[in-house]
Every structure is written in C-alpha cells, then in structure tokens.
C-alpha cells in the first residue's frame, strides 16, 4: 500500500494509537531507536547529499506531511537544514544592533546567543497548536519557525539615530565635523521595553477574523512594506558592510578611529570601499551562487552559511579576522547572562506599533506560504484558525522575546524554501531545528566566532539576504491585478518610500521651525520624524490609507475598456495565426 493511501486510511479511520498510553509510547520509541527502519527509513540520502548539475534531472523523494512518521536521521538532517537556513538571518540583526550602539564584544556576543536561544524556544510554541477557549489556538501547527523581524531592524536604525541626535545616547564631534558615537546599551533596553508594551497590538489583532485582516492588509500593502524593508536594509546595512563597515567609517573621515574600516586598530584596516574589502564580499556572494548551481539539496538550503564559511576561510588566511572575540567568549552561556535596563522610549511607541502591524502582515503571508508548501488547504475554518494561532503566538512571542533580551521574533519565511526542496514539512524536523538553535546559542564560542566575521564577508552575505526579502515583496505584489487604482496606490506609496530611501535626510528638518516645544510635543515630533524617515513605514502607511479611502470602482470603466481592447487584440492575433497555418 502506498504512503498516500496509508495516510488517507489513517485520517478516515483513526486507530487507538491516536490516544496512546505510556506503554505504546515507549514501544514506538524503542522501535525508533533499535531498528534500522526507525533510524533511516526508505529515504534516498544520496539525493540529499550528492552534488547536482544544473541540467540534471533527479527523482524526487517522497513527501512527508506535518504529522507523518519520520525516520530519526532524516528528522535530524532536515532540522539541521532549517537551522542553517535561519542562521544568517538570526545573527545579522544583533550584530547590526550592537554595531549601531557601539557595544563591547562580550555584550554583542551575548546578544547573538540570546537571539538563537529565543528563536529556538519560541519556535517550539509556533510549531504547536494548543487549543484555547472559544475555538482559539496558540501556534500554527505547521513547520513555522520564528526569527528576528527585519522590520524591527530597519526601524531600530532610525530610533537609534534619533537617540544619538537628541542626546539620549552619548556622542562626540571632532573639529572636522566627524561624529563619533559612544556605547549606549540603555538604548537597546528602551527598544526592548517599547517593544514589550507594543506587542499587545498584535495580540489584539490575532482575535480579528483573518478575512478582515486580509481586507485591511491586501497584497498591495503587504508587498510594498516587504519590498521597502529589503531595499532599505540593503542600502543602510548590507552594501555598507560589504564596503568595510557601517559604523561611521563609510564616510571616510580624515581623523579619529574610523579613518579606516572597521577601526584604525583592526587587523588589515583599510579605507572604506577598498578593493580588498569588495573582493572578500564578492567571494562570499559568488559562493552562494555556485552553491545554488552545483550544490546538493542540503548545501543549497545552507547556501548562506556556505558563503560565510568560504569568505571566513579566505579572510582568516589573509589575516583579516580578529580572534579576540572567540577567545573572550564563554564556553557556555544562556539568557540573562547580560541584562539591559528595560524602559520605554515614548517617541518609539508609534513606530513600534507600525512594526507590529507590519509583522502581522508578514506573518499572514508567511503562514499561508507554509501551508501551501506543506500541502495544507489555505481556505476554510481550519486554515483561519492556523492564521489566528500564528498571529497570537507572534504577539506573545514579541512580549516574551523582550523579556529574553531579544527584539521581536516573528514568523520566518526562509524555511518555506527548505520545505519545498527537501519535501519534508514534518513538525518533528521543526523540533530538531529548535534543538539545534538552542544548542548553537548555548555554545558561547559559536557566537564569538560569528562576531569575528569580517564586515565585508558579512556584507556580501547580508546584501543577498536582504535582497531576497525585497524579492519576497515583489512576489507578493505579483498577486495584485494592477488595475488603474492599484497602480495609483503603488505609485503614491513608492514615491515616499523610494524617495526616502534615496534621500534619507529629506524629512529630518521638517520641524526645525517649531520653537521651544514642550516635552510631549517634542516626543510627538520625534515619533513622526522616525516614521517619515523609515522607508517601509511611510510607504506602508501611504498604501494602507489610500487602499481604505479610494473606492474600488474609481475610473474602473477605463480599465474595463482597456481589458476589452486587449482581449479583442488577442482574438484577432489568434485568428490571423490560424489563417496562416
């Protein structure tokens, strides 16, 4: 009997094993660990591990659903692939946060570890599907994992810039006008505290019907937001690190420690944009492409890590790696080894509320994509409950992650590609993924190694990673019908978003004419400035408002006429081709 028929029979006629007692659980576990089939099953591991040619066609392995029986080795290897696919997206945000706030290596290393551990713990919640009161759920019940939201990363840069500008964080100005930032761990604590209270917005949104949310946040709005998140991160972080660093050395000052990148005291310090830096980043970038062309399915899923590894090997041989962060990192670590003063930064409340709205939009799209690749119906009450459970888990995760000293953790999209390639959507693989992430986080030396990665190597990889986020936004926008109304909304939204991206200071001086504002008004002005200076926030708000106020039938008659004319032209072309034949 085939796997599909066995699965259908199991669904139609549940056996007593659906509610096993302790003896049956022990017998199943014993069979798993004591038999060859329990360890390896019938899976073709050669397909998973052997390199492939771009033109070669290979037989696909069987598909494993979310609750199918999975061999132990396959569960572990699939879980490791998911963990490796997530790794770059999990370590990049804390490294960028620490760099923006000039934090010491010990604190920076801890932030990486906390991000990995928090992701592993909260992903276990998202993988579950705990039934609550009144038909509500917690978690999607899919192979959905969570990681640091890139929307938080983009917004935090604007918040930190404001803190340094208004004196909340220390900075010094040299005689030549070069501004040098001082360490500001309290700013990170303020970000965590603000995130903690704003998380209740997403918790509240999770109890709204998914159809209402999809009506408020259609692909037009969601795609615009995701596109601008990716594009802004490429410009503000990825490409700058590729050139040598984003800590101030990109301005190539004539004095101070940032005359060279990353600092004048670093191994092989060079001016920003030097060919050596560009070459290192390009090597990592090309390694990702070659892995995609010739790598095995396992390596393709870990192509970002391959790029980091190749870049680090060459950089280490050339003397660009400072190993002090590795030697100073603890062997074992965990959450709360370092703590931050949790506080609320009032000007950041409005931007962080917008971040949680953005996270809700991303979560709906990512959960839908996870359901599709897992071969779960994307319509009906069951799917709606998965959306609701995923959003609730996301909101609670934003609250708990702040207590974990981690910025908001949201549903990750990278794992959908792993599911598609490996044809394994099983939640057991997801649990192994969580176990690997927690182990990686607890091993402090691993975080120390990640912190030692040279900026050009990290920049070459994150540029690709952030560009992938932008492509995800384009994919969402492909669902838009592009009527005249849709084109109008998109053009208006991108006018602000792209303009803000190309000229970041355009709204910085908007309120310079306001003299002696009181403390409340000053906080409101700073909050508005942060929103206006963050490309994805200003473009997303524009798209959201226009989508709500512009009527659906606005100038639709012209659009219908165009559709009729296009249809007639196609019919004429078909008739002419038939005559010629």
C-alpha positions as CSV (number, residue, x, y, z in Angstrom):
1,X,0.0,0.0,0.0
2,X,1.4,3.5,-0.9
3,X,2.1,6.2,1.6
4,X,-0.7,8.3,0.3
5,X,-3.3,5.5,0.8
6,X,-2.0,4.7,4.3
7,X,-2.3,8.4,5.2
8,X,-5.9,8.6,3.9
9,X,-6.9,5.5,5.7
10,X,-5.5,6.8,8.9
11,X,-7.4,10.0,8.5
12,X,-10.7,8.3,7.8
13,X,-10.4,5.5,10.4
14,X,-8.4,6.7,13.5
15,X,-6.9,3.8,15.4
16,X,-6.5,3.6,19.2
17,X,-2.9,4.8,18.6
18,X,-4.3,8.4,18.2
19,X,-4.6,8.4,22.0
20,X,-1.6,6.2,23.1
21,X,-0.9,5.2,26.6
22,X,2.6,5.3,28.1
23,X,3.3,1.7,27.1
24,X,2.6,2.3,23.5
25,X,4.7,5.5,23.5
26,X,7.6,3.5,24.9
27,X,7.2,0.8,22.4
28,X,7.2,3.3,19.5
29,X,10.3,5.0,20.9
30,X,12.0,1.6,21.3
31,X,11.2,0.7,17.7
32,X,12.6,4.0,16.6
33,X,16.0,3.7,18.2
34,X,16.5,-0.1,17.9
35,X,15.6,-0.7,14.2
36,X,17.3,0.3,11.0
37,X,14.0,1.5,9.6
38,X,13.4,3.7,12.6
39,X,16.7,5.4,12.1
40,X,16.9,5.6,8.3
41,X,13.5,4.7,6.8
42,X,13.4,4.4,3.0
43,X,14.6,7.9,2.2
44,X,17.2,8.4,-0.6
45,X,20.0,10.2,1.3
46,X,22.2,10.2,-1.8
47,X,19.7,12.6,-3.4
48,X,20.1,14.8,-0.3
49,X,23.8,14.9,-0.1
50,X,25.3,14.4,-3.6
51,X,26.1,17.4,-5.8
52,X,23.9,18.1,-8.8
53,X,24.3,19.6,-12.2
54,X,22.0,22.5,-13.3
55,X,20.8,20.4,-16.3
56,X,20.4,17.1,-14.4
57,X,17.0,15.6,-13.6
58,X,16.8,13.5,-10.4
59,X,14.0,11.5,-8.9
60,X,12.2,13.4,-6.1
61,X,12.0,11.7,-2.7
62,X,8.6,11.1,-1.1
63,X,6.8,14.0,0.6
64,X,6.4,13.9,4.4
65,X,3.4,15.8,5.8
66,X,3.2,17.6,9.1
67,X,2.4,14.6,11.2
68,X,3.8,11.7,9.0
69,X,6.2,9.2,10.6
70,X,9.7,10.4,10.1
71,X,13.0,8.4,10.4
72,X,15.3,9.8,13.1
73,X,18.2,10.6,10.8
74,X,16.0,12.4,8.3
75,X,14.4,14.3,11.1
76,X,17.8,15.4,12.4
77,X,19.2,16.3,9.0
78,X,16.1,18.2,8.0
79,X,16.1,20.1,11.3
80,X,19.8,21.0,10.8
81,X,19.0,22.3,7.3
82,X,16.2,24.5,8.7
83,X,18.6,25.8,11.5
84,X,21.4,26.5,9.0
85,X,18.9,28.3,6.6
86,X,17.9,30.5,9.6
87,X,21.3,31.2,11.0
88,X,22.4,34.2,8.9
89,X,19.0,35.9,9.4
90,X,19.3,35.3,13.2
91,X,22.8,36.5,13.7
92,X,22.8,39.6,11.4
93,X,20.3,41.7,13.4
94,X,22.1,41.5,16.8
95,X,25.4,42.2,15.1
96,X,23.9,45.3,13.4
97,X,22.2,46.4,16.6
98,X,25.5,46.1,18.6
99,X,27.5,47.9,15.9
100,X,25.0,50.8,15.8
101,X,25.2,51.2,19.6
102,X,28.9,50.6,19.8
103,X,28.5,47.8,22.3
104,X,31.5,45.8,23.6
105,X,32.3,42.4,22.2
106,X,31.1,40.5,25.3
107,X,27.6,42.1,25.1
108,X,27.5,41.7,21.4
109,X,28.3,38.0,21.6
110,X,25.6,37.6,24.3
111,X,23.0,39.2,22.0
112,X,23.7,36.7,19.3
113,X,23.4,33.8,21.7
114,X,20.1,35.2,23.1
115,X,18.7,35.6,19.6
116,X,19.4,31.9,18.8
117,X,18.1,30.6,22.1
118,X,15.0,32.8,22.0
119,X,14.2,31.7,18.4
120,X,14.5,28.0,19.4
121,X,12.2,28.3,22.4
122,X,9.5,30.4,20.7
123,X,9.6,28.4,17.5
124,X,8.5,25.4,19.7
125,X,5.4,27.4,20.6
126,X,4.7,28.3,17.0
127,X,5.1,24.7,15.9
128,X,2.5,23.6,18.4
129,X,-1.3,24.1,18.1
130,X,-2.6,24.5,21.6
131,X,-6.3,24.8,21.8
132,X,-7.6,27.6,24.0
133,X,-11.0,28.8,24.9
134,X,-13.8,29.6,22.4
135,X,-12.2,27.9,19.4
136,X,-9.0,30.0,19.6
137,X,-5.5,28.4,19.2
138,X,-1.9,29.2,20.1
139,X,0.5,28.4,17.3
140,X,0.1,27.3,13.7
141,X,0.7,23.6,14.0
142,X,2.9,23.9,10.9
143,X,6.6,23.8,10.4
144,X,6.7,27.6,11.1
145,X,9.7,29.0,12.9
146,X,10.4,32.4,14.2
147,X,13.4,34.8,14.0
148,X,14.3,38.5,14.5
149,X,12.0,40.6,12.3
150,X,13.8,42.7,9.7
151,X,11.1,45.4,10.1
152,X,12.4,45.9,13.6
153,X,15.9,46.1,12.3
154,X,15.0,48.9,9.8
155,X,13.0,50.9,12.4
156,X,15.6,50.5,15.1
157,X,18.2,52.2,13.0
158,X,16.0,55.3,12.8
159,X,15.2,55.2,16.5
160,X,18.9,54.9,17.4
161,X,19.8,57.7,15.1
162,X,17.2,59.9,16.8
163,X,18.6,58.9,20.3
164,X,22.1,60.0,19.3
165,X,20.8,63.2,17.7
166,X,18.8,64.4,20.7
167,X,21.5,63.4,23.3
168,X,19.8,60.3,24.8
169,X,22.9,58.5,23.7
170,X,26.4,60.0,24.0
171,X,28.4,61.2,21.0
172,X,31.4,63.5,20.3
173,X,32.0,65.8,17.4
174,X,35.6,66.3,16.2
175,X,36.9,69.6,14.8
176,X,36.5,68.4,11.2
177,X,32.8,67.6,11.9
178,X,33.2,63.9,12.3
179,X,30.7,62.5,14.8
180,X,31.8,59.5,17.0
181,X,29.2,57.6,18.8
182,X,29.7,56.3,22.3
183,X,28.4,53.0,23.8
184,X,24.7,53.1,24.5
185,X,23.3,49.9,26.0
186,X,20.4,51.8,27.5
187,X,19.1,52.5,24.0
188,X,18.7,48.7,23.4
189,X,16.8,48.4,26.8
190,X,14.5,51.2,25.6
191,X,13.8,49.4,22.4
192,X,13.0,46.2,24.3
193,X,10.7,48.0,26.7
194,X,8.8,49.8,24.0
195,X,8.5,46.5,22.0
196,X,7.2,44.8,25.1
197,X,4.2,47.1,25.5
198,X,3.5,47.4,21.8
199,X,3.3,43.6,21.4
200,X,-0.3,43.8,22.8
201,X,-1.4,45.3,19.5
202,X,-0.6,42.1,17.6
203,X,-2.1,40.0,20.3
204,X,-5.3,42.0,19.8
205,X,-5.2,41.7,16.0
206,X,-4.9,37.9,16.3
207,X,-8.6,37.8,17.6
208,X,-9.9,39.6,14.5
209,X,-11.2,37.3,11.7
210,X,-8.3,36.6,9.2
211,X,-10.6,37.7,6.3
212,X,-10.9,41.2,7.9
213,X,-7.2,41.4,8.3
214,X,-6.6,40.4,4.7
215,X,-9.1,43.0,3.6
216,X,-7.3,45.7,5.5
217,X,-3.8,44.5,4.5
218,X,-4.1,43.2,1.0
219,X,-1.1,42.2,-1.1
220,X,-0.8,45.7,-2.3
221,X,0.0,47.0,1.2
222,X,1.9,43.9,2.4
223,X,4.1,43.6,-0.7
224,X,5.0,47.3,-0.6
225,X,6.1,47.0,3.0
226,X,8.2,43.9,2.5
227,X,9.8,45.4,-0.7
228,X,10.8,48.5,1.1
229,X,12.1,46.6,4.2
230,X,14.5,44.6,2.0
231,X,15.6,47.6,-0.1
232,X,16.3,49.9,2.9
233,X,18.3,47.2,4.6
234,X,20.5,46.6,1.5
235,X,21.3,50.4,1.5
236,X,21.6,51.0,5.2
237,X,23.5,47.9,6.2
238,X,24.3,45.2,3.7
239,X,26.2,47.2,1.0
240,X,27.9,49.4,3.6
241,X,29.3,46.4,5.4
242,X,30.4,45.0,2.1
243,X,32.5,48.1,1.6
244,X,34.1,47.7,5.0
245,X,31.6,48.8,7.7
246,X,28.6,50.8,8.6
247,X,29.8,52.2,11.9
248,X,30.9,55.6,10.5
249,X,33.9,54.6,8.5
250,X,31.8,54.7,5.4
251,X,32.1,58.5,5.5
252,X,35.9,58.2,5.2
253,X,36.6,60.8,7.9
254,X,40.1,62.4,8.0
255,X,40.5,61.9,11.7
256,X,39.5,59.6,14.5
257,X,39.4,55.9,14.9
258,X,37.1,55.5,11.8
259,X,39.5,56.8,9.3
260,X,39.9,53.1,8.4
261,X,37.4,50.3,8.5
262,X,36.3,48.8,10.8
263,X,38.7,50.9,13.0
264,X,42.3,52.0,12.7
265,X,43.4,49.4,15.2
266,X,41.8,46.4,13.4
267,X,43.8,43.8,11.6
268,X,44.3,44.9,7.9
269,X,42.4,48.1,8.4
270,X,41.7,49.8,5.1
271,X,39.7,52.8,3.8
272,X,36.0,52.1,3.2
273,X,35.4,50.7,-0.3
274,X,38.9,49.3,-0.8
275,X,39.2,46.6,-3.5
276,X,40.3,44.1,-0.8
277,X,37.0,44.5,1.0
278,X,35.0,44.4,-2.2
279,X,36.8,41.3,-3.2
280,X,36.1,39.5,0.1
281,X,32.4,40.3,-0.1
282,X,32.2,39.3,-3.7
283,X,33.8,36.0,-2.9
284,X,31.1,35.2,-0.4
285,X,28.4,36.4,-2.8
286,X,29.7,34.2,-5.7
287,X,30.0,31.2,-3.3
288,X,26.2,31.5,-2.7
289,X,25.6,31.4,-6.5
290,X,27.9,28.5,-7.1
291,X,26.3,26.5,-4.3
292,X,22.9,27.1,-5.9
293,X,24.3,25.9,-9.2
294,X,26.2,22.8,-8.2
295,X,25.5,22.1,-4.6
296,X,23.5,19.2,-3.2
297,X,20.0,20.0,-1.8
298,X,21.5,20.0,1.7
299,X,24.1,22.6,0.7
300,X,21.6,24.7,-1.3
301,X,19.4,25.1,1.8
302,X,22.6,26.2,3.7
303,X,24.0,28.4,0.9
304,X,24.2,31.5,3.0
305,X,26.3,29.6,5.6
306,X,28.5,28.3,2.7
307,X,29.1,31.9,1.6
308,X,30.0,32.9,5.2
309,X,32.3,29.9,5.5
310,X,34.2,30.4,2.3
311,X,34.6,34.1,3.0
312,X,35.8,33.5,6.5
313,X,38.4,30.9,5.3
314,X,39.9,33.3,2.9
315,X,39.7,36.2,5.3
316,X,41.3,34.2,8.0
317,X,44.2,33.1,5.8
318,X,44.8,36.7,4.7
319,X,44.7,37.9,8.4
320,X,41.5,39.9,8.3
321,X,39.9,38.0,11.3
322,X,40.4,39.2,14.9
323,X,40.2,36.1,17.1
324,X,39.9,38.1,20.3
325,X,36.1,37.8,20.3
326,X,36.4,34.0,20.1
327,X,38.9,33.6,22.9
328,X,37.0,36.0,25.2
329,X,33.6,34.4,24.6
330,X,32.4,32.0,27.3
331,X,32.2,28.3,26.5
332,X,28.6,28.0,27.8
333,X,26.0,30.8,28.1
334,X,22.3,31.3,28.4
335,X,19.6,34.0,28.6
336,X,20.0,36.8,31.2
337,X,23.8,36.5,31.5
338,X,23.7,40.1,30.4
339,X,20.8,42.3,31.2
340,X,19.5,45.7,29.9
341,X,17.6,48.3,31.7
342,X,14.0,47.9,30.4
343,X,12.5,51.3,29.7
344,X,10.0,52.9,27.4
345,X,11.1,55.5,24.8
346,X,7.9,57.4,24.1
347,X,8.9,58.6,20.5
348,X,9.4,55.0,19.6
349,X,5.9,53.9,20.5
350,X,4.2,54.9,17.3
351,X,7.0,53.4,15.0
352,X,7.0,50.2,17.0
353,X,3.2,49.9,16.8
354,X,3.6,50.2,13.0
355,X,6.3,47.5,13.2
356,X,3.8,45.1,14.8
357,X,1.3,45.8,12.2
358,X,3.9,45.1,9.6
359,X,4.8,41.8,11.4
360,X,1.2,40.8,11.4
361,X,1.0,41.3,7.6
362,X,4.2,39.4,7.1
363,X,3.0,36.6,9.4
364,X,-0.2,36.1,7.4
365,X,1.7,35.8,4.2
366,X,4.4,33.5,5.6
367,X,1.9,31.2,7.3
368,X,-0.1,31.0,4.0
369,X,3.1,30.1,2.2
370,X,4.0,27.5,4.8
371,X,0.5,25.9,4.5
372,X,0.8,25.8,0.7
373,X,4.3,24.1,0.6
374,X,3.0,21.7,3.4
375,X,0.0,20.7,1.3
376,X,-2.5,22.1,3.8
377,X,-5.7,23.7,2.4
378,X,-5.4,27.5,2.5
379,X,-9.1,28.1,2.9
380,X,-11.7,27.2,5.5
381,X,-12.1,27.3,9.3
382,X,-9.1,25.1,9.9
383,X,-6.8,27.4,8.0
384,X,-8.3,30.5,9.6
385,X,-7.5,29.0,13.0
386,X,-3.9,28.5,11.9
387,X,-3.7,32.2,11.0
388,X,-5.2,33.2,14.3
389,X,-3.0,30.9,16.3
390,X,0.1,32.1,14.4
391,X,-0.6,35.7,15.0
392,X,-1.4,35.1,18.7
393,X,1.9,33.2,19.1
394,X,3.7,36.0,17.2
395,X,2.3,38.7,19.5
396,X,3.0,36.7,22.7
397,X,6.4,36.0,21.3
398,X,7.1,39.7,20.9
399,X,6.3,40.2,24.6
400,X,8.3,37.2,25.8
401,X,11.3,37.9,23.5
402,X,11.7,41.3,25.1
403,X,12.0,39.5,28.5
404,X,14.5,37.3,26.8
405,X,16.5,40.5,25.9
406,X,15.7,39.9,22.2
407,X,14.0,42.2,19.8
408,X,10.6,41.0,18.4
409,X,10.7,37.5,16.9
410,X,8.3,36.9,14.0
411,X,7.5,34.0,11.6
412,X,10.4,33.4,9.2
413,X,9.9,32.8,5.5
414,X,13.3,31.2,4.7
415,X,12.1,27.8,5.9
416,X,9.4,27.5,3.2
417,X,12.2,27.1,0.7
418,X,13.7,24.3,2.7
419,X,10.4,22.5,2.9
420,X,10.0,22.9,-0.9
421,X,13.4,21.5,-1.6
422,X,13.5,18.6,0.9
423,X,9.8,17.8,0.6
424,X,9.7,17.5,4.3
425,X,7.1,19.5,6.2
426,X,7.1,17.4,9.3
427,X,6.9,19.1,12.6
428,X,9.4,16.6,14.1
429,X,12.1,18.2,11.9
430,X,11.0,21.6,13.2
431,X,11.5,20.4,16.8
432,X,15.0,19.2,15.9
433,X,15.6,22.6,14.3
434,X,14.7,24.3,17.6
435,X,17.0,22.0,19.5
436,X,19.9,22.9,17.2
437,X,19.2,26.6,17.6
438,X,19.2,26.4,21.4
439,X,22.4,24.3,21.3
440,X,24.1,26.9,19.0
441,X,23.0,29.7,21.3
442,X,24.2,28.0,24.5
443,X,27.7,27.4,23.0
444,X,29.2,30.9,23.5
445,X,32.2,30.2,21.3
446,X,29.9,29.9,18.3
447,X,28.6,33.4,19.0
448,X,32.1,34.7,19.4
449,X,33.0,33.2,16.0
450,X,30.0,34.9,14.4
451,X,31.1,38.2,15.9
452,X,34.6,37.8,14.4
453,X,33.3,37.5,10.8
454,X,34.8,40.5,8.9
455,X,32.3,43.1,7.8
456,X,32.9,42.6,4.0
457,X,32.1,38.9,4.3
458,X,29.0,39.6,6.4
459,X,28.0,42.4,4.0
460,X,28.3,40.2,0.9
461,X,26.0,37.6,2.5
462,X,23.5,40.0,4.1
463,X,23.2,42.0,0.9
464,X,22.0,38.8,-0.8
465,X,19.8,38.0,2.2
466,X,18.2,41.5,2.3
467,X,17.7,41.5,-1.4
468,X,15.8,38.2,-1.0
469,X,13.5,40.0,1.3
470,X,12.8,42.6,-1.3
471,X,12.2,39.9,-3.9
472,X,9.7,38.3,-1.5
473,X,7.9,41.7,-1.6
474,X,7.8,41.6,-5.4
475,X,6.4,38.1,-5.2
476,X,3.6,39.3,-3.0
477,X,3.0,42.3,-5.4
478,X,2.6,39.8,-8.2
479,X,-0.8,38.8,-6.8
480,X,-2.0,42.4,-7.4
481,X,-4.2,42.7,-10.5
482,X,-2.6,46.1,-11.3
483,X,-5.8,47.9,-12.1
484,X,-5.6,51.7,-12.5
485,X,-6.4,52.0,-8.8
486,X,-3.7,49.6,-7.8
487,X,-1.1,51.3,-9.9
488,X,-2.1,54.7,-8.4
489,X,-1.7,53.4,-4.9
490,X,1.6,51.7,-5.5
491,X,3.0,54.8,-7.3
492,X,2.0,57.1,-4.4
493,X,3.4,54.7,-1.8
494,X,6.7,54.2,-3.6
495,X,7.0,58.0,-4.1
496,X,7.6,58.3,-0.4
497,X,9.4,55.0,0.1
498,X,11.9,55.2,-2.7
499,X,12.4,59.0,-2.2
500,X,13.1,58.4,1.5
501,X,15.5,55.6,0.6
502,X,17.5,57.7,-1.9
503,X,17.5,60.9,0.2
504,X,17.3,59.8,3.8
505,X,17.5,63.3,5.3
506,X,14.5,64.7,3.4
507,X,12.2,64.8,6.5
508,X,14.9,65.5,9.1
509,X,14.4,69.2,9.1
510,X,10.7,69.2,8.8
511,X,10.0,70.6,12.3
512,X,13.0,72.9,12.6
513,X,10.6,75.9,12.7
514,X,8.9,74.7,15.9
515,X,10.5,76.8,18.7
516,X,10.7,75.6,22.3
517,X,8.3,72.7,22.1
518,X,7.2,71.2,25.4
519,X,8.3,67.6,26.3
520,X,5.1,66.0,25.0
521,X,5.2,67.9,21.7
522,X,8.9,67.2,21.3
523,X,8.2,63.4,21.7
524,X,5.5,63.5,19.1
525,X,7.7,65.4,16.7
526,X,10.5,62.8,17.1
527,X,8.0,60.0,16.7
528,X,6.7,61.4,13.4
529,X,10.2,62.1,12.2
530,X,11.2,58.4,12.9
531,X,8.1,57.2,10.9
532,X,8.8,59.6,8.0
533,X,12.5,58.7,7.9
534,X,11.8,54.9,7.7
535,X,11.0,54.0,4.1
536,X,8.8,50.9,4.8
537,X,6.8,52.7,7.4
538,X,6.0,55.8,5.3
539,X,5.3,53.8,2.2
540,X,3.2,51.2,4.1
541,X,1.1,53.8,5.8
542,X,0.5,55.6,2.5
543,X,-0.6,52.4,0.8
544,X,-2.8,51.4,3.7
545,X,-4.6,54.8,3.9
546,X,-5.1,55.0,0.1
547,X,-6.4,51.5,-0.1
548,X,-9.0,52.3,2.5
549,X,-10.2,55.6,1.2
550,X,-10.1,55.1,-2.6
551,X,-13.3,53.5,-3.9
552,X,-12.9,50.2,-5.7
553,X,-14.7,51.4,-8.8
554,X,-12.7,54.6,-9.2
555,X,-12.3,55.1,-13.0
556,X,-12.8,51.4,-13.4
557,X,-14.7,51.9,-16.7
558,X,-11.5,53.0,-18.4
559,X,-9.8,49.9,-17.1
560,X,-12.6,47.7,-18.3
561,X,-12.4,49.2,-21.8
562,X,-8.6,48.5,-21.8
563,X,-9.2,44.9,-20.9
564,X,-11.8,44.5,-23.7
565,X,-9.4,46.0,-26.2
566,X,-6.6,43.7,-25.1
567,X,-8.9,40.7,-25.4
568,X,-10.1,41.7,-28.9
569,X,-6.4,42.2,-30.0
570,X,-5.5,38.8,-28.8
571,X,-8.5,37.2,-30.5
572,X,-7.5,38.9,-33.8
573,X,-3.9,37.7,-33.4
574,X,-5.2,34.1,-32.9
575,X,-7.4,34.3,-36.0
576,X,-4.5,35.6,-38.1
577,X,-2.2,32.8,-36.9
578,X,-4.9,30.2,-37.7
579,X,-5.3,31.6,-41.2
580,X,-1.5,31.5,-41.8
581,X,-1.5,27.8,-40.7
